[in-house]
Amino acid sequence: MKKTAMTAIMAAALLAGCSSIPSGAYKESGGCRIDRYNPTWVAANVTAMTWDGACLKGLANGYGKLVVTRRDSVPETYQGYMQRGTFSTLGQPAEPASEFVSGKYRWVGLFSNGRFYSGQIYLDGKLDYDGSLHASGRYGTGKNYFASGIYIDGSYIDRAGGGVHHNGQGVSRGVVYSPENKPLRWIYQEKAYSSEKAWKQAMEDERLASERKARNEAALNSSLDTLFARMDSQVTASPGDSEAMLAYYSQNRDVAQAKMATVDKLITKCTSSSCDYLDLLKSRRDQAYQAYQSHDSNYDKTQESIASAARMQAILGALEQVAVSSGYVDGARYQQAKAQQQQLGNALSRLTSSGSGVESAGNLAEIYMLMQRD
């Protein structure tokens, strides 16, 4: 018999419940708010709610019983602990156990933020599951029972749309037992084994393969680090003026590009031989690409700085020509023009020494126009 995944099972009871629903998502019941249910579902399916426990700051709190009267007459009750208007057993006594009933399902155990996360699940009065759940609400680790009496004791894969079957489907690791508690088969990573010895060997092989992969990745990482360090040492330009910085960033960009090409070749080889460190290579390739983008951006900015410096130098020359041709050789206006020219010269010096700043062409144009007008 094939069992549905916990997504389908929990949907019957959670009914689109959400731990972050707004404070208006409740039905008034004796002055207490019940914030556990989705308001849209409540409006469409619920006619009344009653809570016989206490209230704290207007929210159902402590131990009590909640009865939800549904339009479809499906029974729905919660007997247990509430915190801030929703099912929660955190920090509460283990006994009596909290219990939620919705239709043909019954949950007995631990709840948090309105959701069941550990205990027993019953279907039509028969034990269906005993254990913990993944955060998604699907089976985690525990005993999974079937109608035939067969059950699995193990851990399960948290996969949307999946199912659990005693042939191995949906089982990460576990043992299948007969109704008489005799082992029938052993499962590892959804594959069933007819003997415990073969099962243990499969897990040992997986462990060894994992260790081998870790060793290979560490060795490859070390080799790449050594190779890339050697590539980095080939950058000969030292950043100084704008032209030197342009050469510096250009060389770094070329090195990053060479790193990408190197890793690309390894990826091609690894893909063809089905090696087990492909993810590592892709990660190192992404790092090289990010470095290339960074150097490429700095290269473009440095080019822009040099172009800006050239524009400033042209304007300085124009200022000198205007000052001389205007006849202000000895006058106050000429001295003002020379002072402005000196300021621009200082700005140009700062630009060419840093290789990173870009002066405002608008300010230069404004000074030029003033001198032309006079």
C-alpha positions as CSV (number, residue, x, y, z in Angstrom):
1,M,0.0,0.0,0.0
2,K,1.4,3.4,-0.9
3,K,1.2,6.1,1.6
4,T,0.7,9.8,0.8
5,A,3.3,12.3,1.9
6,M,2.7,14.3,5.0
7,T,1.9,17.3,2.9
8,A,-1.4,15.7,2.0
9,I,-2.0,14.3,5.5
10,M,-1.4,17.6,7.2
11,A,-3.5,19.6,4.8
12,A,-6.6,17.9,6.1
13,A,-6.0,19.4,9.5
14,L,-4.0,22.5,9.0
15,L,-6.5,23.8,6.5
16,A,-4.2,26.5,5.3
17,G,-3.4,27.5,8.9
18,C,-0.5,29.9,9.2
19,S,1.6,31.0,12.2
20,S,1.9,34.6,10.8
21,I,-1.8,35.3,10.1
22,P,-3.0,38.8,11.1
23,S,-4.7,39.4,14.5
24,G,-8.2,39.6,12.9
25,A,-8.0,35.9,11.8
26,Y,-10.3,34.5,14.5
27,K,-13.9,34.0,15.6
28,E,-14.9,35.6,18.9
29,S,-15.6,32.9,21.6
30,G,-16.5,34.1,25.1
31,G,-14.3,37.2,24.5
32,C,-11.2,35.1,23.5
33,R,-9.5,35.4,20.2
34,I,-8.5,32.3,18.3
35,D,-5.7,33.2,15.9
36,R,-4.8,29.7,14.7
37,Y,-6.9,29.6,11.5
38,N,-6.7,31.3,8.2
39,P,-9.4,33.9,8.1
40,T,-10.6,33.1,4.5
41,W,-11.1,29.4,5.4
42,V,-12.9,30.4,8.6
43,A,-15.3,32.7,6.8
44,A,-16.1,30.0,4.2
45,N,-16.3,27.0,6.5
46,V,-16.9,27.9,10.2
47,T,-20.1,28.9,11.9
48,A,-18.9,29.1,15.5
49,M,-16.0,28.4,17.8
50,T,-16.1,27.8,21.6
51,W,-13.1,27.8,24.0
52,D,-13.6,26.9,27.6
53,G,-10.1,27.8,28.8
54,A,-8.6,31.1,30.0
55,C,-7.8,34.3,28.1
56,L,-4.6,36.3,28.4
57,K,-4.6,39.8,26.9
58,G,-7.7,38.8,24.8
59,L,-6.1,35.6,23.4
60,A,-6.9,32.0,24.3
61,N,-4.3,30.8,26.7
62,G,-3.5,27.8,28.9
63,Y,-5.3,24.5,28.9
64,G,-8.8,24.0,27.6
65,K,-10.9,22.7,24.8
66,L,-11.7,24.4,21.5
67,V,-14.7,23.2,19.5
68,V,-14.9,24.4,15.9
69,T,-18.4,24.1,14.3
70,R,-18.0,23.6,10.6
71,R,-20.6,24.0,7.9
72,D,-19.8,20.5,6.5
73,S,-20.3,18.9,10.0
74,V,-16.8,17.5,10.0
75,P,-15.7,17.1,13.6
76,E,-12.9,19.5,14.6
77,T,-11.6,19.9,18.2
78,Y,-8.5,20.7,20.1
79,Q,-8.0,19.6,23.7
80,G,-4.7,21.0,25.0
81,Y,-2.5,24.0,25.6
82,M,-2.9,27.3,23.9
83,Q,-0.5,30.2,23.8
84,R,-1.4,33.6,22.2
85,G,-4.5,32.1,20.6
86,T,-2.9,29.1,18.9
87,F,-2.0,25.5,19.6
88,S,1.3,25.4,21.5
89,T,2.7,22.9,24.1
90,L,6.1,24.6,24.4
91,G,7.1,24.8,28.0
92,Q,3.9,23.0,29.1
93,P,3.6,19.7,31.1
94,A,3.7,16.5,29.0
95,E,0.5,15.3,30.6
96,P,-2.2,15.5,29.8
97,A,-1.2,15.3,26.1
98,S,-2.6,17.8,23.7
99,E,-4.9,16.4,21.0
100,F,-6.2,17.8,17.7
101,V,-9.0,16.0,15.8
102,S,-10.0,17.0,12.3
103,G,-12.2,14.6,10.3
104,K,-10.7,11.1,10.2
105,Y,-7.3,12.3,11.5
106,R,-6.2,12.7,15.1
107,W,-2.9,14.2,16.3
108,V,-1.6,13.5,19.9
109,G,1.6,15.1,21.1
110,L,3.5,18.4,20.7
111,F,2.4,21.5,18.9
112,S,4.1,24.8,18.1
113,N,2.7,27.9,16.4
114,G,-0.5,26.0,15.6
115,R,1.4,23.1,13.9
116,F,1.9,19.5,15.1
117,Y,5.6,18.5,15.1
118,S,6.0,15.3,17.2
119,G,3.8,12.5,18.6
120,Q,1.3,10.1,17.2
121,I,-1.0,10.5,14.2
122,Y,-4.1,8.3,13.9
123,L,-6.1,7.6,10.8
124,D,-9.6,6.3,11.3
125,G,-8.7,5.3,14.8
126,K,-5.5,3.3,13.8
127,L,-2.0,4.4,14.5
128,D,-0.6,5.9,11.2
129,Y,2.7,7.5,12.3
130,D,4.7,7.8,15.6
131,G,7.6,10.2,15.5
132,S,8.7,13.7,14.6
133,L,8.0,15.8,11.5
134,H,10.1,17.9,9.2
135,A,9.5,21.7,9.5
136,S,7.5,21.3,6.2
137,G,5.0,19.0,8.0
138,R,6.1,15.8,6.2
139,Y,7.4,12.7,8.0
140,G,10.8,13.2,9.7
141,T,12.0,10.3,11.9
142,G,9.8,7.7,13.4
143,K,7.6,4.6,12.7
144,N,5.4,4.7,9.7
145,Y,2.5,2.2,9.7
146,F,0.5,0.7,6.8
147,A,-2.9,-0.9,6.7
148,S,-1.4,-4.3,6.2
149,G,0.3,-4.1,9.6
150,I,3.8,-3.6,8.0
151,Y,5.6,-0.6,9.3
152,I,8.9,1.2,8.7
153,D,11.2,2.4,11.5
154,G,13.4,5.0,10.0
155,S,13.9,8.5,8.7
156,Y,12.1,10.0,5.6
157,I,13.0,12.3,2.8
158,D,11.5,15.8,3.0
159,R,10.3,16.1,-0.6
160,A,7.2,17.9,-1.8
161,G,4.8,15.6,-3.7
162,G,6.6,12.5,-2.6
163,G,5.2,9.5,-0.8
164,V,6.4,6.7,1.6
165,H,6.2,3.1,0.6
166,H,7.7,-0.1,2.2
167,N,9.5,-0.8,-1.1
168,G,11.8,2.2,-0.2
169,Q,10.1,5.2,-1.8
170,G,10.5,8.3,0.3
171,V,12.7,6.5,2.9
172,S,16.2,7.9,3.6
173,R,17.2,5.1,6.0
174,G,15.1,2.5,7.8
175,V,14.0,-1.1,8.4
176,V,10.7,-2.6,7.2
177,Y,9.1,-4.8,9.8
178,S,6.3,-7.4,9.5
179,P,3.2,-7.1,11.8
180,E,5.0,-9.6,14.0
181,N,8.0,-7.2,14.3
182,K,10.3,-9.3,12.1
183,P,12.6,-7.4,9.8
184,L,11.6,-7.9,6.1
185,R,14.0,-5.6,4.3
186,W,16.4,-2.7,4.9
187,I,16.3,0.6,3.1
188,Y,19.0,3.2,2.4
189,Q,18.4,6.2,0.1
190,E,15.2,4.7,-1.3
191,K,16.9,1.5,-2.3
192,A,15.8,-1.8,-0.6
193,Y,18.2,-4.5,0.5
194,S,17.3,-8.1,1.4
195,S,20.0,-8.5,4.0
196,E,21.2,-6.3,6.9
197,K,24.8,-7.0,5.7
198,A,24.2,-5.6,2.3
199,W,22.4,-2.6,3.8
200,K,25.3,-1.8,6.2
201,Q,27.8,-2.3,3.3
202,A,25.8,0.3,1.2
203,M,26.0,2.8,4.1
204,E,29.7,2.1,4.6
205,D,30.4,2.6,0.8
206,E,28.5,5.9,1.0
207,R,30.6,7.0,4.0
208,L,33.8,6.1,2.2
209,A,32.7,7.9,-1.0
210,S,31.9,11.0,1.1
211,E,35.3,10.9,2.7
212,R,37.0,10.4,-0.7
213,K,35.1,13.3,-2.1
214,A,36.2,15.5,0.8
215,R,39.8,14.6,0.2
216,N,39.6,15.2,-3.5
217,E,38.0,18.6,-3.0
218,A,40.6,19.6,-0.4
219,A,43.4,18.6,-2.7
220,L,41.9,20.3,-5.7
221,N,41.2,23.5,-3.7
222,S,44.9,23.5,-2.6
223,S,46.1,23.1,-6.1
224,L,43.9,25.8,-7.4
225,D,45.0,28.2,-4.6
226,T,48.6,27.6,-5.5
227,L,48.0,28.1,-9.2
228,F,45.9,31.2,-8.8
229,A,48.5,32.7,-6.4
230,R,51.1,32.2,-9.1
231,M,48.8,33.9,-11.6
232,D,48.2,36.8,-9.2
233,S,52.0,37.3,-8.8
234,Q,52.2,38.0,-12.6
235,V,50.5,41.4,-12.1
236,T,53.5,43.7,-12.5
237,A,51.9,47.2,-12.7
238,S,51.9,49.1,-9.4
239,P,49.0,51.6,-9.1
240,G,50.2,55.2,-9.2
241,D,48.9,57.7,-11.7
242,S,45.9,57.1,-13.8
243,E,47.8,55.4,-16.7
244,A,49.5,53.0,-14.2
245,M,46.2,52.2,-12.6
246,L,44.7,51.5,-16.0
247,A,47.5,49.0,-16.6
248,Y,47.1,47.5,-13.1
249,Y,43.4,46.8,-13.4
250,S,43.8,45.6,-17.0
251,Q,46.4,43.0,-15.8
252,N,44.2,41.9,-12.9
253,R,41.2,41.5,-15.2
254,D,43.3,39.4,-17.6
255,V,44.4,37.1,-14.7
256,A,40.8,36.7,-13.5
257,Q,39.8,35.8,-17.0
258,A,42.6,33.2,-17.2
259,K,41.3,31.7,-13.9
260,M,37.9,31.4,-15.4
261,A,39.3,29.7,-18.5
262,T,41.3,27.3,-16.3
263,V,38.3,26.2,-14.3
264,D,36.2,26.0,-17.4
265,K,38.6,23.4,-18.8
266,L,38.5,21.4,-15.5
267,I,34.6,21.6,-15.5
268,T,34.6,20.2,-19.1
269,K,36.9,17.3,-18.1
270,C,35.0,16.7,-14.8
271,T,31.7,16.5,-16.6
272,S,32.9,14.0,-19.1
273,S,34.4,11.7,-16.5
274,S,31.6,12.1,-13.9
275,C,34.0,13.2,-11.2
276,D,32.6,14.0,-7.7
277,Y,33.9,17.6,-7.3
278,L,31.9,19.4,-10.0
279,D,30.1,21.6,-7.5
280,L,33.4,22.8,-6.1
281,L,34.6,23.7,-9.6
282,K,31.5,25.6,-10.4
283,S,31.8,27.5,-7.2
284,R,35.5,28.5,-7.9
285,R,34.4,29.5,-11.4
286,D,31.8,31.8,-10.0
287,Q,34.4,33.4,-7.7
288,A,36.7,34.0,-10.7
289,Y,33.9,35.5,-12.6
290,Q,33.0,37.9,-9.8
291,A,36.7,39.0,-9.6
292,Y,36.7,39.6,-13.3
293,Q,33.6,41.7,-13.1
294,S,35.1,43.7,-10.2
295,H,38.4,44.4,-12.1
296,D,36.5,45.1,-15.3
297,S,34.4,47.7,-13.5
298,N,37.5,49.3,-12.0
299,Y,39.1,49.3,-15.4
300,D,36.2,51.2,-16.9
301,K,36.2,53.7,-14.0
302,T,39.9,54.3,-14.5
303,Q,39.4,54.9,-18.2
304,E,36.7,57.4,-17.3
305,S,39.1,59.1,-14.9
306,I,41.8,59.5,-17.6
307,A,39.2,60.9,-20.0
308,S,38.0,63.4,-17.4
309,A,41.6,64.4,-16.8
310,A,42.1,65.1,-20.5
311,R,39.0,67.2,-20.6
312,M,40.2,69.2,-17.6
313,Q,43.6,69.8,-19.3
314,A,41.9,71.1,-22.4
315,I,39.8,73.5,-20.3
316,L,42.9,74.8,-18.5
317,G,44.4,75.6,-21.8
318,A,41.3,77.4,-22.9
319,L,41.3,79.5,-19.7
320,E,44.9,80.6,-20.3
321,Q,44.0,81.7,-23.9
322,V,41.0,83.6,-22.8
323,A,42.9,85.4,-20.0
324,V,45.7,86.5,-22.3
325,S,43.5,87.5,-25.2
326,S,41.1,89.5,-23.0
327,G,43.9,91.9,-22.0
328,Y,43.9,91.1,-18.3
329,V,47.6,90.5,-18.1
330,D,48.1,92.9,-15.2
331,G,44.6,93.5,-14.0
332,A,42.7,92.0,-11.1
333,R,40.6,89.9,-13.5
334,Y,43.7,88.2,-14.9
335,Q,44.9,87.4,-11.4
336,Q,41.5,85.9,-10.6
337,A,41.7,83.8,-13.8
338,K,45.2,82.6,-12.8
339,A,43.9,81.7,-9.3
340,Q,41.0,79.7,-10.9
341,Q,43.5,78.0,-13.2
342,Q,45.7,77.1,-10.2
343,Q,42.6,75.5,-8.5
344,L,41.9,73.5,-11.6
345,G,45.5,72.4,-11.8
346,N,45.4,71.2,-8.2
347,A,42.2,69.2,-8.9
348,L,43.9,67.7,-12.0
349,S,46.9,66.7,-9.9
350,R,44.6,64.9,-7.4
351,L,42.8,63.1,-10.2
352,T,45.9,61.8,-11.9
353,S,47.5,60.7,-8.6
354,S,44.5,58.7,-7.4
355,G,43.2,57.5,-10.7
356,S,39.7,57.2,-9.2
357,G,38.0,60.6,-8.8
358,V,36.1,62.2,-11.6
359,E,35.8,66.0,-11.3
360,S,32.6,67.9,-12.2
361,A,32.8,69.1,-15.8
362,G,29.8,71.4,-15.0
363,N,31.9,73.5,-12.6
364,L,34.7,73.8,-15.2
365,A,32.3,74.9,-17.9
366,E,30.8,77.5,-15.6
367,I,34.2,79.2,-15.0
368,Y,35.1,79.1,-18.7
369,M,31.8,80.8,-19.6
370,L,32.3,83.6,-17.0
371,M,35.8,84.4,-18.5
372,Q,34.5,84.4,-22.0
373,R,31.7,86.8,-21.0
374,D,34.2,89.3,-19.5
